[in-house]
Amino acid sequence: MPLESEPADPIAKGIIPTLKQSWHDLFIWKYRVVTTNETTGEQRTEWQSPKTPPNPFTLFAALSLRDWAFFTVGFAAWTVDAFDFHMLSIQTVKIAKYFHTTNTNITGAITLTLLLRSIGAAGFGLLGDRFGRKWPMVVNLFILGVLQIGSIYSRNWHEFLAVRSLFGLFMGGVYGNAMAMALENCPVQSRGIISGILQQGYSVGFILVACINLRVGGASESWKKIFWIGAGLSFGVGFLRCLFPESRQFLEARKSGHANVAPGAFIRETKRMLMKEWKMCVYCSILMSWMTYLGHTTQDSYTTFMLVEKEVSRSEPVCYLSAY
């Protein structure tokens, strides 16, 4: 094992050399760091030991009541977003019976939602950078509530599919601004652990839908009740966000002239990033594709699988309370 501050081989360049070096470093409880001598400007690669993880209670205590309030609203917005998405996946069988279509068509609506999600994320991300975190998020949540009501009053499967496609666009816009609201007002040293907790809003939304689905029963029209609840939650969190001020960090960035990000500048910076870090982008895309494939294939079709393939009674709680 290398000693503290022991010189290390330079960081490899190229795909194959980097792969070999990373595989070797995987079994060493230290990591390579490039340090620069402030006097001479000389760079040196050395081994350094991982820092001792901070006490999580200390990180929690660093947040003020105001910080926790902002985090709670951001968490609630992400939970509502997940709730709205899982309303369809958990009630696939009921909605298919109601519209006299197949379960496959219903899951096709889920696919459309996910495909259009990235477009909404980019659009509302730009709006959030240009106009602030508050009002784009409020408008986003209100539109989601309207789309839930539109889903309820769809007269046929095609109208329902069209509304759910629009839902996918606006669903993608929630997480970015919700995350910004929760983390921008959080002390820097606490953002790691807080971001992990924030992500669990997705699971909380899933569990809420599962519990409510047990309560409303298995009648084909009962899916509308959950959509009404989802609409109410979207409007409620949207109104709650109205009570909070704009992000302090965004206001400071606007004063310094760094807040107004034009779409053209965003595209240019994205191109430069892709040219420089294309290998990391490819790796992250493959990694996240695998993770979401695993998550959505087991999670989104679990209820349908248990009801149709395994013929489990709807009274069995295990049919709905699967963990993500």
Secondary structure, 3 states (H helix, E strand, C coil): CCCCCCECCCCCCCHHHHHHHHHHHCCCCCEEEEEECCCCCCEEEEEECCCCCCCHHHHHHCCCHHHHHHHHHHHHHHHHHHHHHHHHHHCHHHHHHHCCCCHHHHHHHHHHHHHHHHHHHHHHHHHHHHHCCHHHHHHHHHHHHHHHHHHHCCCCHHHHHHHHHHHHHHHHHHHHHHHHHHHHCCCHHHHHHHHHHHHCHHHHHHHHHHHHHHHHCCCHHHHHHHHHHHHHHHHHHHHHHHCCCCCHHHHHHHHCCCCCCCHHHHHHHHHHHHHHHHHHHHHHHHHHHHHHHHHHHHHCCHHHHHHHHCCCCCCCHHHCCCCC
